[in-house]
Amino acid sequence: MTSTPAPAAPPAPFDLCERPAPVRAFLPDLINRVLAARINPGRVFDLELPLGQVAEGFQAMDERRVIQGPAATLAHRAARHTAPGWYPHQRGDWNPPMNPQYNFEGQVALVTGAASGMGLAAARAFAQAGAAVVLTDLNKDAVQNAAKDLTDAGHQAIGVVCDVTDEDQAAAMVGSAVDTYGRLDMAFNNAGIQAPPSDAADESAEEFDRVNAVNLRGVWAAQKHELRQMRTQGSGAIVNCSSLGGLVGLPERAAYHASKHGVIGLTKSAAVEYAPKGIRINAICPGVIDTPMVSDMLEGQADAMAEILKQQPIGRLGQAEEVAEAVLWLCSPGAGFVVGVALPVDGGFTAH
Ligand SMILES: NC(=O)c1ccc[n+]([C@@H]2O[C@H](COP(=O)([O-])OP(=O)(O)OC[C@H]3O[C@@H](n4cnc5c(N)ncnc54)[C@H](O)[C@@H]3O)[C@@H](O)[C@H]2O)c1
């Protein structure tokens, strides 16, 4: 009796971000064809590599022979490796610390939504610049793991569970920072959620409330309790996370954009109130940044990535680390005369 061999396991998805591999040699053409929409951006791209044509040394570098994924995502990631000068931190030949002028030794930074995306990048950047960091997030495991990664690397950090929609939790989060490190010097109020696109005439009140509860009320609650601590110190810097959605309108985005416009109003009013008390408050307005929020939003939207790339004057998406750079600058003495701004970090999107 012969037994049928088990089918081969499907190849693991190939992540070009993680592994700059020789396959990139095949991809510049893919980028152009996706951008020119000759390949449907949402099509799952499944390429058996003709490794026979590749130099032997290349084969030794990577034994995987299949790449898979939505064509637009692959093209975008390939662009990082094929366009000279883009994303130098991913070429592996670049020393990644933040701007070495920043020295936040002896200072305490708090970041909301620190388990992922821009919040995580900012928390890491603050830690690399010497600050003790309070990472807070709804996601308990992720925020505690992120804090542990930082302490394992020799930084000072704690992970605190906090749902910013609950003002008591926001107060407790600031309390944890002060109990642990004795003060609070900088805060990045970043936690936010996306809203699914909706005709403005059909959006439910529940969805409007859900988005505004996190994106606007959450920033309000965090800022309120941070200010209570900072005003006792007579110093501090707060950066609130708005969005390009705080600066412009877009179809089917009314609730999200309302929340992000609200963040700018909150920021400006508190900024003029607290500037005389030694506390600077500003907002950042990220454009389209390559974070889990954006990949989740684009999932299942076949043409969306190629369309979004076409709209970016800079020709690519932003990186979470580039937003973190702006946050650290706004918190630094270098931005000592910058108060109440809504700073676009958007590759030129709002300059249109
Ligand atoms: N990614 C973009 O293109 C983009 C563009 C403009 C603005 N933004 C804004 O930037 C911020 C961060 O976005 P991201 O792309 O890094 O997203 P992300 O989804 O990667 O991270 C958001 C984090 O916030 C946390 N969070 C969600 N609800 C929370 C709550 N109620 N309390 C505490 N934490 C909560 C999540 O658990 C997650 O860790 C958000 O405010 C978002 O609206 C994002």
Ligand as a Chemical Component Dictionary entry (heavy atoms), coordinates in Angstrom:
data_LIG
# 
_chem_comp.id                   LIG 
_chem_comp.type                 NON-POLYMER 
_chem_comp.pdbx_formal_charge   0 
_chem_comp.three_letter_code    LIG 
# 
loop_
_chem_comp_atom.comp_id 
_chem_comp_atom.atom_id 
_chem_comp_atom.alt_atom_id 
_chem_comp_atom.type_symbol 
_chem_comp_atom.charge 
_chem_comp_atom.model_Cartn_x 
_chem_comp_atom.model_Cartn_y 
_chem_comp_atom.model_Cartn_z 
_chem_comp_atom.pdbx_ordinal 
LIG N1  N1  N 0  -1.021 55.861 9.873  1  
LIG C1  C1  C 0  -1.386 56.969 9.286  2  
LIG O1  O1  O 0  -1.279 57.117 8.058  3  
LIG C2  C2  C 0  -1.905 58.132 10.095 4  
LIG C3  C3  C 0  -2.037 59.363 9.448  5  
LIG C4  C4  C 0  -2.445 60.471 10.181 6  
LIG C5  C5  C 0  -2.714 60.341 11.526 7  
LIG N2  N2  N 1  -2.595 59.121 12.123 8  
LIG C6  C6  C 0  -2.851 59.077 13.561 9  
LIG O2  O2  O 0  -1.674 58.654 14.201 10 
LIG C7  C7  C 0  -1.992 57.991 15.419 11 
LIG C8  C8  C 0  -1.281 56.644 15.460 12 
LIG O3  O3  O 0  -1.668 55.904 14.349 13 
LIG P1  P1  P 0  -0.871 54.611 13.844 14 
LIG O4  O4  O 0  -0.970 54.645 12.366 15 
LIG O5  O5  O -1 0.436  54.515 14.516 16 
LIG O6  O6  O 0  -1.895 53.506 14.346 17 
LIG P2  P2  P 0  -1.725 52.053 14.989 18 
LIG O7  O7  O 0  -3.048 51.416 14.809 19 
LIG O8  O8  O 0  -0.501 51.380 14.473 20 
LIG O9  O9  O 0  -1.487 52.379 16.529 21 
LIG C9  C9  C 0  -2.484 52.971 17.320 22 
LIG C10 C10 C 0  -2.319 52.489 18.736 23 
LIG O10 O10 O 0  -3.331 53.137 19.529 24 
LIG C11 C11 C 0  -3.868 52.183 20.415 25 
LIG N3  N3  N 0  -5.213 52.570 20.816 26 
LIG C12 C12 C 0  -6.359 52.522 20.087 27 
LIG N4  N4  N 0  -7.405 52.915 20.827 28 
LIG C13 C13 C 0  -6.922 53.231 22.053 29 
LIG C14 C14 C 0  -7.499 53.699 23.248 30 
LIG N5  N5  N 0  -8.830 53.893 23.356 31 
LIG N6  N6  N 0  -6.706 53.921 24.318 32 
LIG C15 C15 C 0  -5.376 53.697 24.230 33 
LIG N7  N7  N 0  -4.759 53.239 23.130 34 
LIG C16 C16 C 0  -5.531 53.007 22.048 35 
LIG C17 C17 C 0  -3.856 50.886 19.646 36 
LIG O11 O11 O 0  -3.921 49.762 20.517 37 
LIG C18 C18 C 0  -2.539 50.985 18.895 38 
LIG O12 O12 O 0  -1.471 50.423 19.638 39 
LIG C19 C19 C 0  -3.511 57.913 15.442 40 
LIG O13 O13 O 0  -4.014 58.969 16.227 41 
LIG C20 C20 C 0  -3.910 58.108 13.991 42 
LIG O14 O14 O 0  -5.205 58.629 13.859 43 
LIG C21 C21 C 0  -2.202 58.018 11.436 44 
# 
loop_
_chem_comp_bond.comp_id 
_chem_comp_bond.atom_id_1 
_chem_comp_bond.atom_id_2 
_chem_comp_bond.value_order 
_chem_comp_bond.pdbx_ordinal 
LIG N1  C1  SING 1  
LIG C1  O1  DOUB 2  
LIG C1  C2  SING 3  
LIG C2  C3  SING 4  
LIG C2  C21 DOUB 5  
LIG C3  C4  DOUB 6  
LIG C4  C5  SING 7  
LIG C5  N2  DOUB 8  
LIG N2  C6  SING 9  
LIG N2  C21 SING 10 
LIG C6  O2  SING 11 
LIG C6  C20 SING 12 
LIG O2  C7  SING 13 
LIG C7  C8  SING 14 
LIG C7  C19 SING 15 
LIG C8  O3  SING 16 
LIG O3  P1  SING 17 
LIG P1  O4  DOUB 18 
LIG P1  O5  SING 19 
LIG P1  O6  SING 20 
LIG O6  P2  SING 21 
LIG P2  O7  DOUB 22 
LIG P2  O8  SING 23 
LIG P2  O9  SING 24 
LIG O9  C9  SING 25 
LIG C9  C10 SING 26 
LIG C10 O10 SING 27 
LIG C10 C18 SING 28 
LIG O10 C11 SING 29 
LIG C11 N3  SING 30 
LIG C11 C17 SING 31 
LIG N3  C12 SING 32 
LIG N3  C16 SING 33 
LIG C12 N4  DOUB 34 
LIG N4  C13 SING 35 
LIG C13 C14 SING 36 
LIG C13 C16 DOUB 37 
LIG C14 N5  SING 38 
LIG C14 N6  DOUB 39 
LIG N6  C15 SING 40 
LIG C15 N7  DOUB 41 
LIG N7  C16 SING 42 
LIG C17 O11 SING 43 
LIG C17 C18 SING 44 
LIG C18 O12 SING 45 
LIG C19 O13 SING 46 
LIG C19 C20 SING 47 
LIG C20 O14 SING 48 
# 
